[in-house]
């Protein structure tokens, strides 16, 4: 442990000087004091640099994070059969590097699980499940898995390198997609999800950050980190009552932690993504993620064509059916959805969406329930309302007749 701490201090100090946060003389003074205090009153180099005012606590925090990334990159360089070319990005759970697969002389992406997660069996198991789930899929609209393994205590997942951007990159830059652009993207993602569903896998985290577009305009669905096999009863039992997904795009049944999660959860997530593309905003907004999820459960969706009035009725209908709170009211599967998406792209009506809206309204009337037409009004309320109007009109007519008779008699 002492050797590891020394190595960390050395890397930390070197980076502090390289980034111009302190001078070489200041670093030297702190190292000398640290060595002098090692036996009786040990102290970390970063603590000395902060206490003497050479760097701030915020700068130290950033340096620690950068040092961890450098260390992870060093281990990534040691993955047999691959030459790391540089860092692509980092998320909450992993760091991703661009690399060359030496045996096939091709560029790939390597996702490396940080050391702090590598010591947790649950994170490691989820990491390998992601690789194994992706490995079952072979589709042009899905990022392909290449390899998964461990080297030097670090777990890694090698995948196809996609040179391009995510949908989130465009959305973050303020782009609102046209109908045709959005339809082309959503159709490709739906094709990817149809393949995943046919292989028994539910993605469970469909969102703009997990959808990539390469330089040729081909859309790629990525990140199978939350994917689950429909037949994995043990996983379903373990996850029961827990919400897995991203708050802005998560389906109501995922929020409730239901065991029986099927492809309709992905249809909801795809619908929320579709909504974001064509309106420039997420379906439900709140400062707290918990409040966002509550809105998915209880708030009525503002139709997308009420926000972007240039949208066709067909687009809005499809999104509303995709995002129905009750999964029974959504498209049954990706085949139905794709048929409607392709119909609307060619200027036709979305027939499956029409049927779902019509049948849903008819069933509600049969059961004597409320039908949403702007606001909720029951049949009894309508009857009472018109009875009252008739009574008022009758009374007014009687009064008017009485006034006329009296005026006639007074002549």
C-alpha positions in Angstrom: 0.0 0.0 0.0 2.9 2.4 0.8 4.4 1.8 -2.6 1.0 2.4 -4.3 0.6 5.7 -2.3 4.1 6.8 -3.3 3.3 6.2 -7.0 0.1 8.1 -6.7 1.9 11.1 -5.1 4.5 11.0 -7.8 1.9 11.1 -10.6 -0.1 13.7 -8.8 2.9 16.0 -8.3 4.1 15.6 -11.9 0.7 16.5 -13.2 0.4 19.5 -10.9 3.6 20.9 -12.4 2.8 20.0 -16.0 -0.6 21.8 -15.7 1.1 24.9 -14.2 -0.7 24.7 -10.9 2.5 24.8 -8.9 6.2 25.3 -9.6 8.9 22.7 -9.5 10.5 24.3 -6.4 7.1 24.3 -4.6 6.6 20.7 -5.4 10.2 19.9 -4.2 9.6 21.6 -0.9 6.4 19.7 -0.3 8.1 16.3 -1.2 10.9 17.0 1.3 8.5 17.8 4.1 6.4 14.8 3.2 9.5 12.5 3.5 10.5 14.1 6.8 7.1 13.4 8.2 6.7 9.9 6.9 7.6 8.1 10.1 5.9 10.2 12.8 3.3 12.3 11.1 2.6 11.0 7.6 0.8 13.2 5.1 -0.3 13.0 1.5 1.4 15.3 -1.1 -1.9 16.8 -2.2 -2.7 17.7 1.4 0.6 19.6 1.7 0.1 21.4 -1.6 -3.3 22.5 -0.4 -2.3 23.5 3.1 0.6 25.7 1.7 -1.8 27.4 -0.7 0.1 26.1 -3.8 -3.1 24.5 -5.2 -6.8 24.7 -4.3 -9.0 21.8 -3.1 -10.9 21.9 -6.3 -7.7 21.7 -8.4 -6.6 18.8 -6.3 -9.9 17.0 -6.9 -9.5 17.5 -10.7 -5.9 16.3 -10.6 -7.0 13.1 -8.7 -9.6 12.3 -11.3 -7.1 12.9 -14.1 -4.5 10.8 -12.3 -7.0 7.9 -12.1 -7.7 8.2 -15.8 -4.0 8.1 -16.6 -3.6 5.1 -14.5 -6.5 3.3 -16.2 -5.1 4.3 -19.6 -1.8 2.7 -18.6 -3.5 -0.5 -17.8 -5.5 -0.3 -21.0 -2.2 -0.1 -22.9 -1.4 -3.5 -21.4 -4.4 -5.3 -22.8 -2.9 -8.1 -24.9 -3.5 -7.9 -28.7 -4.5 -4.2 -28.7 -2.6 -0.9 -29.1 -4.4 2.0 -27.3 -4.5 5.1 -29.5 -6.2 7.5 -27.2 -9.1 8.2 -24.9 -12.6 8.7 -26.4 -14.6 9.6 -23.4 -15.7 8.6 -19.8 -19.0 7.9 -18.1 -20.0 7.2 -14.6 -19.2 3.5 -15.0 -16.3 3.2 -17.5 -13.6 4.9 -19.6 -13.6 4.3 -23.3 -10.5 4.2 -25.5 -9.8 4.1 -29.2 -7.5 1.2 -30.0 -6.1 -0.9 -32.8 -6.8 -4.7 -32.8 -3.4 -5.9 -33.9 -4.4 -9.3 -35.2 -6.9 -7.8 -37.7 -5.3 -4.4 -38.1 -8.6 -2.6 -37.4 -9.7 0.2 -35.1 -11.9 -0.7 -32.2 -13.2 0.8 -29.0 -12.3 -0.6 -25.6 -14.5 0.1 -22.5 -12.5 -0.3 -19.3 -14.1 -0.8 -15.9 -12.4 1.5 -13.3 -10.6 -0.2 -10.4 -13.0 1.1 -7.8 -15.8 -0.8 -9.6 -13.6 -3.9 -10.4 -13.6 -4.7 -6.7 -17.4 -4.9 -6.6 -18.7 -8.3 -7.8 -22.1 -6.8 -8.8 -20.5 -4.3 -11.1 -18.2 -6.8 -12.6 -21.1 -9.2 -13.3 -23.1 -6.5 -14.9 -20.1 -5.5 -17.1 -19.7 -9.0 -18.4 -23.4 -9.4 -19.0 -23.2 -6.3 -21.2 -20.5 -7.9 -23.3 -22.3 -11.2 -23.5 -25.6 -9.6 -24.4 -24.0 -7.6 -27.2 -22.2 -10.7 -28.3 -25.5 -12.4 -29.1 -26.6 -9.7 -31.5 -25.5 -9.3 -35.1 -27.2 -6.4 -36.9 -26.0 -3.4 -38.9 -27.8 -1.0 -36.6 -26.2 -2.4 -33.4 -22.7 -1.7 -32.2 -21.0 -5.0 -32.5 -19.2 -6.8 -29.6 -15.6 -8.0 -30.3 -14.2 -9.4 -27.0 -14.5 -9.2 -23.2 -11.9 -10.1 -20.7 -9.5 -9.1 -17.9 -5.9 -7.9 -17.8 -3.8 -6.7 -14.9 -6.8 -6.6 -12.6 -8.8 -4.4 -15.1 -11.9 -5.7 -16.9 -12.4 -4.6 -20.5 -15.0 -4.9 -23.2 -13.9 -4.5 -26.9 -16.5 -3.3 -29.4 -16.9 -1.9 -32.9 -15.5 1.7 -33.2 -18.1 4.1 -34.5 -16.6 7.2 -35.9 -19.4 9.8 -35.6 -21.6 11.3 -32.9 -24.5 10.5 -30.6 -28.0 11.9 -31.0 -27.4 13.7 -27.6 -24.6 15.7 -29.2 -27.0 17.2 -31.7 -29.7 17.7 -29.1 -27.3 19.4 -26.7 -26.3 21.8 -29.5 -29.9 22.8 -29.8 -30.9 20.9 -32.9 -34.6 20.0 -33.5 -34.9 17.2 -36.0 -37.2 17.4 -39.0 -39.9 14.8 -39.4 -38.0 13.0 -42.2 -34.7 13.1 -40.3 -36.3 11.8 -37.1 -38.2 9.0 -38.9 -35.1 7.8 -40.7 -33.3 7.6 -37.3 -36.2 6.0 -35.3 -36.8 3.4 -38.1 -33.2 2.2 -37.9 -33.3 2.0 -34.1 -36.6 0.1 -34.3 -34.9 -2.3 -36.7 -32.1 -2.8 -34.1 -34.6 -3.3 -31.3 -36.6 -5.8 -33.4 -33.5 -7.9 -33.8 -32.6 -7.7 -30.1 -36.2 -8.6 -29.1 -36.1 -11.6 -31.5 -33.0 -12.8 -29.6 -34.9 -12.5 -26.3 -33.1 -9.3 -25.1 -34.8 -6.1 -23.8 -32.5 -3.1 -24.0 -34.2 -1.1 -21.1 -32.2 2.1 -21.7 -33.1 3.5 -25.1 -32.1 7.2 -25.1 -30.2 9.7 -27.3 -26.9 9.1 -25.6 -27.1 5.4 -26.6 -27.9 6.1 -30.2 -24.9 6.9 -32.5 -24.7 8.0 -36.1 -21.6 7.3 -38.1 -20.2 9.4 -40.9 -22.2 7.5 -43.5 -25.5 8.3 -41.7 -25.9 4.8 -40.4 -27.6 4.7 -36.9 -26.1 2.4 -34.3 -27.8 1.4 -31.0 -25.2 1.1 -28.2 -24.7 0.2 -24.6 -26.4 -3.1 -23.6 -25.4 -2.4 -19.9 -29.0 -2.7 -18.7 -30.1 -5.3 -21.2 -31.9 -8.3 -19.7 -33.1 -11.6 -21.2 -36.8 -12.1 -20.9 -36.2 -15.6 -19.7 -33.8 -14.5 -16.9 -36.3 -15.1 -14.0 -33.6 -14.8 -11.3 -32.5 -11.4 -12.5 -36.2 -10.3 -12.7 -36.7 -11.4 -9.0 -33.5 -9.7 -7.9 -34.5 -6.4 -9.6 -38.1 -6.5 -8.5 -39.2 -3.2 -7.1 -36.1 -1.3 -8.4 -36.2 1.3 -11.2 -33.6 0.5 -13.8 -33.3 3.1 -16.6 -32.8 6.8 -17.3 -35.5 9.1 -15.8 -36.3 11.2 -18.9 -36.9 8.1 -21.0 -37.9 5.3 -18.6 -41.2 3.4 -19.0 -43.8 3.4 -16.2 -43.5 -0.4 -15.6 -39.7 0.0 -15.2 -40.3 2.8 -12.6 -42.6 0.5 -10.7 -40.0 -2.2 -10.8 -42.3 -4.8 -12.4 -40.9 -8.3 -13.1 -42.6 -8.7 -16.4 -40.7 -6.2 -18.5 -41.0 -6.8 -22.3 -40.3 -5.1 -25.6 -43.0 -2.5 -25.0 -40.7 -0.9 -22.4 -38.2 -0.2 -25.3 -41.1 1.1 -27.4 -41.8 3.7 -24.6 -38.1 4.7 -24.4 -37.9 5.0 -28.2 -41.1 7.1 -28.1 -39.6 9.4 -25.5 -36.5 9.7 -27.7 -38.6 10.4 -30.8 -40.5 13.1 -28.8 -37.2 14.8 -27.8 -35.9 14.7 -31.4 -38.9 16.5 -32.9 -39.8 18.9 -30.1 -36.3 19.7 -28.7 -37.4 18.9 -25.2 -37.9 15.8 -23.1 -41.5 14.6 -22.5 -41.5 15.4 -18.8 -39.3 17.9 -17.0 -38.5 18.5 -13.4 -35.5 19.4 -11.3 -35.5 16.2 -9.3 -35.2 12.8 -11.2 -37.8 11.3 -8.8 -40.3 14.0 -9.8 -39.6 13.3 -13.5 -40.4 9.6 -12.9 -43.6 10.5 -11.0 -44.7 12.5 -14.1 -44.2 9.5 -16.3 -46.6 7.7 -14.0 -49.3 10.3 -13.6 -49.0 13.3 -15.9 -50.9 13.6 -19.2 -48.4 13.8 -22.1 -48.5 17.1 -24.0 -48.9 16.0 -27.6 -45.7 16.7 -29.6 -47.6 18.7 -32.3 -48.8 21.1 -29.6 -45.2 22.0 -29.0 -43.9 21.8 -32.6 -47.0 22.9 -34.7 -45.3 22.0 -38.0 -45.5 18.2 -37.1 -48.0 16.0 -38.9 -50.9 14.4 -37.1 -49.4 11.0 -37.9 -46.1 11.6 -36.1 -48.0 12.9 -33.0 -50.4 9.9 -33.0 -47.5 7.4 -33.2 -45.6 9.0 -30.4 -48.6 9.2 -28.1 -49.3 5.5 -28.7 -45.6 4.6 -28.1 -45.7 6.5 -24.8 -49.1 5.2 -23.5 -48.8 4.8 -19.8 -50.5 1.4 -19.9 -48.3 -0.9 -22.0 -51.4 -2.7 -23.3 -52.3 0.6 -25.1 -48.9 0.8 -26.9 -47.8 -1.0 -30.1 -47.7 -4.7 -29.3 -44.3 -5.1 -30.9 -41.7 -3.6 -33.2 -43.3 -5.1 -36.3 -46.4 -3.0 -35.8 -44.4 0.1 -35.0 -42.2 -0.3 -38.0 -45.2 -0.6 -40.3 -46.6 2.7 -39.0 -43.2 4.4 -39.1 -42.7 3.4 -42.8 -46.2 4.4 -43.7 -45.9 7.9 -42.2 -42.6 8.3 -44.0 -44.3 7.8 -47.3 -47.2 10.2 -46.4 -49.7 7.6 -45.4 -51.7 7.3 -42.1 -50.4 5.2 -39.2 -53.1 2.5 -39.2 -52.0 0.6 -36.1 -52.0 3.9 -34.1 -55.4 4.7 -35.4 -56.7 1.3 -34.4 -55.2 1.6 -30.9 -56.7 5.0 -30.3 -60.2 4.0 -31.7 -60.3 0.7 -29.9 -59.2 2.3 -26.6 -61.9 5.0 -26.8 -64.6 2.4 -27.7 -63.6 0.1 -24.8 -63.7 3.0 -22.3 -67.3 3.9 -23.5 -68.4 0.3 -23.2 -67.2 0.3 -19.6 -68.9 3.6 -18.8 -65.5 5.2 -18.0 -64.1 8.6 -18.8 -62.8 9.3 -22.3 -60.1 11.9 -22.7 -61.2 14.6 -25.1 -59.4 17.6 -23.9 -60.5 17.0 -20.3 -62.1 14.0 -18.5 -66.0 14.2 -18.6 -68.2 11.2 -17.9 -71.5 10.3 -19.6 -73.4 11.1 -16.4 -71.8 14.5 -16.2 -72.8 15.3 -19.8 -76.4 14.2 -19.1 -76.6 16.3 -15.9 -75.1 19.3 -17.6 -77.6 19.3 -20.5 -80.6 18.6 -18.1 -79.6 21.7 -16.1 -79.4 23.8 -19.3 -82.9 22.6 -20.4 -84.3 23.5 -17.0 -82.8 27.0 -17.0 -84.0 27.6 -20.6 -87.5 26.4 -19.6 -87.6 28.8 -16.6 -86.5 31.7 -18.7 -89.1 31.0 -21.3 -91.9 30.9 -18.7 -90.7 34.2 -17.2 -90.6 35.8 -20.7 -94.2 34.6 -21.5 -95.5 36.0 -18.2 -93.9 39.4 -18.9 -95.6 39.5 -22.4 -99.0 38.6 -20.9 -98.7 41.3 -18.3 -97.7 44.0 -20.8 -100.7 43.0 -23.0 -103.1 43.3 -20.0 -101.8 46.7 -19.1 -102.7 48.3 -22.4 
